[in-house]
Amino acid sequence: MDHKPVIIGVAGGSGSGKTSVTNSIYETFKGHSILVIEQDYYYKDQGHLPMEERLKTNYDHPLAFDNELLYKHLEKLLRYEAIKKPVYDYTRHTRSDKTIVVEPKDVIIIEGILVLEDERLRNLMDIKIFVDTDADLRIIRRLIRDMEERGRSFDSVISQYLNVVRPMHNQFIEPTKRYADIIIPEGGHNHVAIDLLATKIKTILEQKSFL
């Protein structure tokens, strides 16, 4: 019997609702052994760069992520070994000195805009999900989030969206949809899709004798 943890990848554009989908899955199986790994924690350390260079970072490009470290951490979790998850400091545009100890669980959800872009990460996943939401909803959600949670101005969010987020979405994120086993339109509001997904996850857990 295969007792390796189940890995679920949840991808989609910024503001697509992938976090809502992730939270719905987490809540459904909260009584079981489950954890969430956010790809956003795995932005590359930029401590060696001057601040003016860090400010130019394109956070929507695949090269912004330390997928090597994420892959190593997932391999450790698959062996039921604890990891020290990095923490990213957005005010300093580099990795924080802090880490978070994450204990292994039977179900691991990896959530992020580009988790399906890296073939090594995809090969570790039992289920690959792409949350597909219209661009107008995604920009509104991103606008609210960046202004309320990250202290950004309206103009800076719109400028970044037009110059970076939108072209990166079209070039790198949208094409990863083809790798998905399941495409969920409208994110966390699609209760039927989430219920079907929960049933599939439950089936896999039963096959692995986790339930």
C-alpha positions in Angstrom: 0.0 0.0 0.0 1.3 3.5 -1.0 1.4 5.6 2.2 3.1 8.6 0.7 1.2 11.8 1.3 -1.2 13.1 -1.3 -0.1 16.3 -3.0 -2.6 18.6 -4.6 -1.5 21.5 -6.7 -3.8 24.6 -7.0 -2.8 27.1 -9.6 -4.4 30.1 -11.3 -3.9 33.8 -11.9 -3.6 36.4 -9.2 -7.1 37.1 -7.8 -8.6 34.0 -9.5 -9.9 32.5 -6.2 -7.3 29.7 -5.8 -6.9 30.6 -2.1 -10.6 30.2 -1.7 -10.5 26.8 -3.4 -7.6 25.8 -1.2 -9.4 27.0 2.0 -12.5 25.0 1.0 -10.5 21.8 0.5 -8.7 22.5 3.8 -11.9 23.0 5.7 -13.5 19.9 4.2 -10.6 17.7 5.5 -9.7 19.8 8.5 -10.3 16.8 10.9 -7.7 14.8 9.0 -3.9 15.3 8.5 -3.6 18.2 6.0 -1.4 21.2 5.4 -1.0 24.1 2.9 2.2 25.3 1.3 2.0 28.7 -0.4 4.3 29.2 -3.3 4.5 32.9 -2.3 6.7 31.9 0.6 9.3 30.6 -1.9 10.3 33.8 -3.6 14.1 33.8 -4.1 16.3 35.5 -1.4 17.4 38.8 -2.7 19.5 39.9 0.3 22.6 40.2 -1.9 21.0 42.8 -4.1 20.7 46.6 -3.5 17.1 47.8 -2.8 16.8 49.6 -6.2 17.4 46.2 -7.9 15.0 44.4 -5.6 12.3 46.9 -6.4 12.5 45.8 -10.1 11.5 42.2 -9.1 8.9 40.7 -11.4 6.9 38.5 -8.9 4.8 37.0 -11.6 7.7 35.5 -13.6 8.8 31.9 -13.0 12.4 33.0 -12.3 11.2 34.8 -9.2 10.5 31.5 -7.4 13.0 29.2 -5.6 11.4 26.1 -7.0 14.6 24.1 -6.2 14.0 24.7 -2.5 10.3 24.1 -2.8 11.0 20.8 -4.5 13.4 19.7 -1.9 11.0 20.6 0.9 8.2 18.6 -0.8 10.5 15.6 -1.1 11.2 15.8 2.6 7.5 16.1 3.4 6.9 13.0 1.2 9.3 11.2 3.5 7.4 12.5 6.5 10.2 14.8 7.5 9.6 18.3 8.9 10.7 21.4 7.0 11.6 25.0 7.8 9.4 27.0 5.4 10.9 30.4 4.4 9.1 33.6 5.1 9.2 36.5 2.5 9.3 40.1 3.6 7.5 42.2 1.0 8.5 45.5 2.6 12.2 44.6 2.1 11.7 42.6 -1.1 13.7 39.7 0.1 13.5 36.6 2.3 13.1 37.2 6.0 15.5 35.7 8.6 12.5 33.9 10.1 11.3 30.4 9.1 8.2 28.4 10.0 8.5 24.7 11.0 6.1 22.6 9.1 5.3 19.1 10.2 4.5 16.5 7.6 0.8 15.6 6.9 -1.1 13.0 4.8 -2.5 15.7 2.5 -0.3 18.6 1.1 -1.9 21.4 -0.9 0.6 23.5 -2.9 -1.1 26.8 -3.8 0.4 29.5 -6.1 0.2 31.2 -9.5 2.9 29.1 -11.1 2.8 25.7 -9.2 2.0 23.9 -12.5 4.7 25.6 -14.5 7.6 23.5 -13.1 7.6 20.0 -14.4 9.4 18.7 -11.3 6.6 20.0 -9.1 3.9 18.7 -11.4 5.4 15.2 -11.2 5.0 15.2 -7.5 1.3 16.0 -7.6 -1.6 13.5 -7.4 -4.1 16.1 -8.5 -3.5 19.3 -10.5 -6.1 22.1 -10.3 -6.3 25.3 -12.3 -8.7 28.0 -11.1 -10.0 29.9 -14.1 -11.6 33.3 -13.5 -12.3 36.2 -15.8 -9.7 38.9 -16.0 -12.0 41.7 -14.8 -12.7 39.9 -11.5 -9.0 39.1 -11.0 -7.9 42.7 -11.3 -10.6 43.9 -9.0 -9.6 41.4 -6.3 -5.9 42.1 -6.7 -6.6 45.9 -6.5 -8.5 45.5 -3.2 -5.9 43.1 -1.8 -2.8 45.2 -2.7 -4.3 48.4 -1.4 -5.7 47.0 1.8 -3.1 44.4 2.7 0.1 45.7 1.1 -0.4 49.5 1.3 -0.1 50.0 -2.4 -1.6 53.0 -4.2 -4.4 52.6 -6.9 -2.1 53.9 -9.6 0.8 51.6 -8.8 -1.5 48.5 -8.7 -3.0 49.4 -12.1 0.4 50.2 -13.6 1.9 46.9 -12.4 -1.1 45.0 -13.7 -0.9 46.4 -17.2 2.9 46.3 -17.4 3.7 43.0 -15.6 0.8 41.0 -14.2 -1.3 40.8 -17.4 1.5 40.0 -19.8 3.0 37.4 -17.4 -0.4 35.8 -16.9 -0.8 35.4 -20.7 2.7 34.2 -21.2 3.3 31.9 -18.2 0.2 31.3 -16.1 -2.6 30.7 -18.6 -0.6 28.1 -20.6 -0.3 25.9 -17.5 -4.0 25.3 -17.6 -3.2 22.4 -20.1 -1.5 20.5 -17.3 -4.5 20.6 -15.0 -6.5 17.5 -14.2 -9.4 19.7 -13.1 -10.3 23.3 -14.2 -12.5 25.1 -11.8 -14.3 28.2 -13.2 -15.0 31.1 -10.8 -12.9 29.7 -7.9 -14.4 29.3 -4.4 -17.9 30.2 -5.6 -18.1 27.0 -7.7 -19.4 24.7 -4.9 -20.3 21.9 -7.3 -16.7 21.6 -8.6 -15.3 21.8 -5.1 -17.7 19.1 -3.9 -16.7 16.9 -6.8 -13.0 17.6 -6.0 -13.5 16.7 -2.4 -15.0 13.4 -3.4 -12.0 12.6 -5.6 -9.6 13.5 -2.8 -11.5 11.2 -0.4 -11.3 8.4 -2.9 -7.5 8.7 -3.2 -7.2 8.9 0.6 -9.3 5.7 1.0 -7.1 4.0 -1.6 -4.0 4.9 0.5 -5.8 3.8 3.7 -5.6 7.3 5.2 -9.4 7.2 5.8 
